[in-house]
Amino acid sequence: MAGPGLDFEVEIADLESRINTLQRQTDRTTPADDELRSLRLELTQKLRDVYSSLDPWQTVQVARHKNRPYTKDYLNLAFDDFVELHGDKHYGDDRAILTGFAKLDRFKVMVIGHQKGRTFKERAACHFGCAHPEGYRKAMAKMKMAEKYKLPLVCFIDTPGAYPGVGAEERGQAQVIAESLFLMSQLKTPIICVVIGEGGSGGAIGIGVGDKVAIMQHAYYSVISPEGCAGILWKSHEHAPKAAAALKFTSDNLKRLGVVDDVLDEPLGGAHRDHHQMAARMKTYLSKCLAELEHQPMDQLLDNRYDKFRRIGEFIEQAE
């Protein structure tokens, strides 16, 4: 499932290639079995060493891995049923945002999530996960539906940012993201948000206001992409690794700064190596959060949500 290796995975890719070659051999001997066992142990240790010390730019590369599980993958593997809901009733159906009814164990929920697509054709149709205003209007319509039918809301965040084109701006991109933030802050139903890959800028926070906000271990959540930050500060995307380090957007920093509540551990070597195991962990986490939130009085839930986001950030006041 891992697919093409990343640039810091050269030794890992070599070990995986040697293991695959041995596994394809039909005439297995005891020495070959011993060698296979030894290689697997070496691979496990190498994955542990590499993925326990990723720098911020390497984390970005893992978060963008083409085989990383997307919203649709979690819907297929972690949820029992899913009925997709289309369109914003104003302009069109933005494929970059997926919405619909779903069932998770005993819980009926509304799911809203970014979708990137696997093939180039799918990615083009989904605008590479960059939603237009109609995508956020679709999301808001489904949020109101979830509130009406008393369904908890589950949001999967995975976008480099909202679509930056002229057409999107003409149709009110910034305004609709602000409206979505305002709506989610007051929505009278439990909300759980999980950053499953990229969490870029307003495109991410547009569906990111929740009672529980979590991030996967090798995902990132930031006010701007590292390339965008490097372009502004250093006038070149070549400085993206430097920007990634400065932005403090990795899961450990976000947890320490109080931006997220929980970090979901990924399988050894990243979620792209084992979709089923990651989906099982996601299901366990969501079920636990839903059970925790379902009995909270609504007034308390809304007050806690408001206080949670007001506490984010540190500043110093100085009298003039």
Secondary structure, 3 states (H helix, E strand, C coil): CCCCCCCCCHHHHHHHHHHHHHHHCCCCCHHHHHHHHHHHHHHHHHHHHHHCCCCHHHHHHHHCCCCCCCHHHHHHHCCCEEEECCCCCCCCCCCCEEEEEEEECCEEEEEEEECCCCCHHHHHHCHHHCCCHHHHHHHHHHHHHHHHCCCCEEEEEEECCCCCCHHHHHCCHHHHHHHHHHHHHHCCCCEEEEEEEEEEHHHHHCCCCCCEEEEECCCEEECCCHHHHHHHHCCCHHHHHHHHHHHCCEHHHHHHHCCCCEEECCCCCCHHHCHHHHHHHHHHHHHHHHHHHCCCCHHHHHHHHHHHHHCCCCCCCCCC
